[in-house]
Amino acid sequence: MISTSSLFSASSEIEAASAIGTSPKLTEPALDVPDLELVKPGEPVSFVATLSDTGDSSSPIQASGLPAGASFDPLANRFQWTPGPDQVGNHTVTFRANNSNNQSVIGKTQINVGWGEPMIDKPQSPVCSPGTIATLNGKWLAEEERSDSSGASHELGGTRVRVNGLPAAVVFANRRRVDFQLRAQ
C-alpha cells in the first residue's frame, strides 16, 4: 500500500510517498564463525557461532567435522575443544543452518593446532617508507594480543621486530598479525 501525505508552507508544497504495510522480504541467513583459530595442544579453544536471519525463525546451527574430543552445543551455539598432543595439524569444522524457506548458509572454521613456531606469510607490500606502520601476517606471531600506540615498545606479547638489524617499535601484536613502525632515517 502506498500512502501519500502533503505538507504545506507559505511558499511551497512538499509531497512524500512511503510504503506502508508491506511484508519484509526474506533474506538468506548469515552465519558468523571465525575463519581461523590458532591453538596449542592442551590449550582450550572456544567460540560462539552466531546466526542472523532477518526473514523468519531458523533451525538450530549444526556442526560437522568435529575433531575427537570437541563438542558443539546447539542450544548455546558454542564450540569447545582442548586438543591433545596427538592432534597437531589442521582441522576444519563446518557449521550449517537453514531457515523455514530452506535457505541455507555454511561457515567453516580452520583450527590450526601447533606448537607455536612463528611463520610469516609472504608480505603483500614488501616496500615501506621510514616512519610508517608496516604489517606482517602469519601464524604464532605473538603469545597474546597487545598494543601500544606510543611507539615506545620494542616488544609486545613476546614479539620483537628487527629491520636491517635495528629494533623497530611494535605497536600491535597478536597470534596472526604484527604492526610495527619503521625507523625514520
N, C-alpha and C positions, 0 to 999 in steps of 0.2 A: 504494500500500500504506500503511495506517495502522498505526503502532506505538504501543502504549500502555505506559508504564512507570509504576511506582509507587515512591514514596519514603515511607519510614515514619519517624515520630519518636514520641516518647513520648506526645505529645498529639494528633497528627492524622495523617491520610493524605492525600498530595497525588498527584494523577494528572495526567500531562501526555501529550498526544497530539501526534504530529508526523508530517508526511507524509514518507515516505522512498521513494526510487526513482522519483519522478515525473519525466517529461521536461520540460525547460523549454518554456514557450510561446513560439513565435516572435513576435517583435515587429517592427514596422516599423523599418527602418534610420533613423538620424538623421544628417543632413549638416550640418556646421558650416562656413559660409563667412561672410566679412564682408558686412554689408549695404551698406556704402558705403565707398569708398576715394576720397580726395582726392589728386590728383597734378598737378604742373605739367609742361608739356612739357619733355622732356629728363630728367625725374626718374624713376628706376625704381620700379615698384610690384611687390611680390612677396608672396604669401601661400600657405599650405597649406590645402587643403580636407580636412577631417577627417570620416571616416565611422565611425560606431559602429553595429554590427549585433549585437544580443545573440542572434539566432536561429541563424545559421549563416554560412558563408563567403559573401561577396558579390562581385559583379562589380566591375571597376575603375570609378572615377569617370570620367565623360565630361564634356567641356566643349563648349559650343556658343556661337556668337555672339562668337567671339574677334575683337577688333579687328585690323586689319592690323599685323603685326609682333609680336603677342602669341603666347605659347606656353603650353601646359599639358602637363606631364609626368605621364602616368597612373601611372607606377611610383612617383614621389615625391609625387604629388597636388599638385604645385607649379605655380601660375600665375605667369608673369613677363611684364612688358611695360614698355617705355620709350616712351611716346607722343611723337610729333613735334608741332611747332607747328601742323601742318595737322589735328591730331586733337582740337582743343579741342572740348569738349562732353560729353554724357553717353553712356556705353557700358554696356550690360547684358550680362553674361556669365552663362549658365545652366549649372549643374552638375547631373548626374543620376547616380544609382546604383540598382541593383536587387539583391535577394538571390535565392537559388535558388527561393524561393516566388513570385517575380515581384512582390514588394512593392517599390515604388519610392519614392524621395524626390528632391525637386528643391530646389535652393537657387539664389538669384540674388544677384549682386553688381553693384551700380551703381558704375561708375567715373566720377568727375567729373574731367575734365581741364580745368583752368582756370589763369588767371594769378595767382590768389591774392588777388583782391579780396574783402575780408570782406563777408559777407552774414549778417544776423541774422534768424533765424526769429521769427515772432510770439511774444512771451513768453506762457507758459502762465499765469503768475500775476504780472501787472504791479505788484502792490502788495506791498511788503515793509516790515518793521519795522527801525528802526535797530539796528545791532549784529548782524543776522542775515546769513546767507550767501545770496546770490542767484545764479541761474544764467542765462546766456544761451546758447542753442543756435544753431547756424548752420553756415556753411562758411567756411574760411580764417580762423579767428579767432586763430590763433597759428602761428608758424613751426615750433615744436617743442613737444613736451609738457614742461611744467614744473609744479612745485608748491612751495608754501611755506606751511605751516600756521601760521607765526608771525604772519601778518597784517601783516608789515612791508614787503612788496614792493608797490610801485605799478606794477611792470611785470614780466611773466613771458612768456617766449617771444616777445618783441616786442609784447606786448599790454598796453594801458593802458585803464582804465575810468574814466570821469568820471560822477558822479551829481550833478545840479544844479550843474554846473560845478566840482565838487571831486573830486580824485583819490580813488579807492576802493582798498582793499587787495585785490590779486589773489592768490587762494590756489591756483588751479589754472587752467591754460590748455592746450588742445590745438587742433588744427585744427577740431574740431566743438563744443567747449564751453569756456566761461569761467565760473569761480566767483569771486565777489568778495564782500567783506564791506562792508556798508553802514555808514557812519559813525554812531556813536552821537551823538545831538544833545545 
